[in-house]
Amino acid sequence: MEVILKEDVAKLGSRGEVVKVAEGYGRNFLLPRKLAIEANEGNKAVIAQMKSAAVRRSAKEKAQAEELAKQFEGASVTFARKSGEHDQLFGSVTSGDIADGLIKKGFNVDRRKIQLHEPLKTIGEFTVPVKLHKDVTAHLKVVIEKEAVAE
């Protein structure tokens, strides 16, 4: 089955592309979620309009992402966590925690854009990539400190 993608779909293609997918994937996933439309002659005429709109939208999104990436320069997020021996944390710092820390600093970033492969479990400084756009990746400094023990 051939479909025209209305949105970027990971590991499949980007907006406006005509791709071949399995019948079930197209009918049960892409079409009901409005991620794609069926590629027939009538819809193929719409592709040109979609592509030009997508190019304009993508350029605007990329410009906004580059602006946000400039604001990330020098920014850092600090967490105070309880830790045991060898600076191992009791728990971890996840992409959700980092996103919450960024929201408190005034940056509105979705946690799924934070490219943290596994949660941070030790004390120290880390550089975490944040994918703001498919072509724009910013690097954020994350500092995890030992929480002061009240005696």
C-alpha positions in Angstrom: 0.0 0.0 0.0 1.3 3.5 -0.8 0.6 6.4 1.5 1.5 10.1 1.6 2.9 11.1 5.0 1.3 14.1 6.6 3.7 14.2 9.5 7.3 13.0 10.1 7.2 9.3 11.2 10.3 7.9 12.8 12.1 5.2 10.7 9.6 5.6 7.9 9.9 9.0 6.3 9.3 12.7 6.5 6.3 14.9 5.7 5.1 14.9 2.1 6.9 11.7 1.1 5.1 8.8 -0.7 6.1 5.6 1.0 5.2 2.0 0.6 4.0 0.3 3.8 2.3 -2.9 4.8 -1.5 -2.9 4.4 -2.1 -3.4 8.2 0.3 -0.7 9.2 -1.3 1.8 6.9 -4.9 1.0 7.6 -4.6 0.3 11.4 -2.0 2.8 12.4 -1.1 5.6 9.9 -4.6 6.4 8.5 -6.6 6.4 11.8 -4.0 8.6 13.5 -4.0 11.0 10.5 -0.3 10.6 10.0 -0.8 9.7 6.4 -3.4 9.7 3.6 -3.8 7.1 0.9 -1.8 7.8 -2.2 -4.4 7.9 -5.0 -4.5 10.3 -8.0 -6.6 12.9 -6.2 -4.3 13.0 -3.2 -1.1 13.0 -5.3 -2.2 16.5 -6.5 -2.3 17.7 -2.9 1.4 16.6 -2.4 2.8 19.7 -4.2 0.9 22.0 -1.9 1.8 20.0 1.2 5.5 19.9 0.2 5.7 23.7 -0.2 3.8 24.3 3.1 6.1 21.7 4.7 9.2 23.4 3.5 8.1 26.8 4.8 7.0 25.2 8.2 10.2 23.2 8.5 12.3 26.4 7.8 10.4 28.2 10.5 10.7 25.4 13.0 14.4 25.1 12.3 14.9 28.8 12.8 13.1 28.6 16.2 15.1 25.5 17.1 18.4 27.3 16.3 17.3 30.3 18.4 16.5 28.0 21.3 19.9 26.2 20.8 21.7 29.6 21.2 19.8 30.1 24.5 21.0 26.7 25.7 24.7 27.7 25.4 26.0 28.1 28.9 22.8 26.9 30.5 22.9 24.1 33.0 20.5 22.2 35.2 21.6 21.2 38.7 20.1 18.5 40.9 20.8 17.6 44.5 20.2 13.9 45.2 20.9 11.5 48.0 23.8 9.2 47.3 25.6 6.3 48.8 29.2 5.0 48.6 31.2 5.6 45.4 28.9 8.5 44.5 26.1 6.2 43.4 22.6 7.8 43.6 19.7 6.4 45.4 17.4 6.5 42.3 18.4 8.3 39.2 18.0 11.5 37.1 15.8 10.9 34.1 14.9 12.9 31.0 11.6 13.8 32.7 13.6 15.3 35.6 15.8 17.3 33.2 12.7 18.5 31.3 11.1 19.7 34.6 14.4 21.5 35.5 14.4 23.2 32.1 10.7 24.3 32.5 11.6 25.9 35.9 14.4 27.8 34.0 11.9 29.0 31.4 12.7 26.6 28.5 9.7 24.6 27.2 11.2 21.4 26.0 9.5 18.0 25.6 11.2 15.2 27.6 11.2 13.0 24.4 13.6 15.5 22.8 16.2 14.9 25.5 18.5 12.2 24.1 19.3 10.4 27.4 20.0 6.8 26.5 19.8 5.7 30.1 19.1 7.5 33.4 22.0 9.2 35.2 23.0 7.3 38.3 26.2 8.9 39.6 27.2 12.3 40.9 29.1 14.5 38.5 28.8 16.7 35.4 27.2 15.3 32.2 26.6 16.7 28.7 23.2 15.7 27.4 22.2 16.2 23.8 18.7 17.8 23.2 17.4 17.2 19.7 15.3 20.4 19.0 14.8 19.7 15.3 15.9 17.0 13.0 18.9 19.2 12.0 19.5 21.0 15.3 20.9 19.4 18.4 21.9 21.5 21.4 24.0 20.2 24.3 22.9 20.8 27.9 25.1 20.6 31.0 23.6 18.6 33.8 25.2 18.7 37.2 24.3 16.2 39.9 25.4 17.1 43.4 25.4 15.3 46.7 22.4 16.3 48.8 23.5 17.8 52.2 22.8 15.5 55.0 21.0 17.2 57.9 22.3 15.9 61.2 
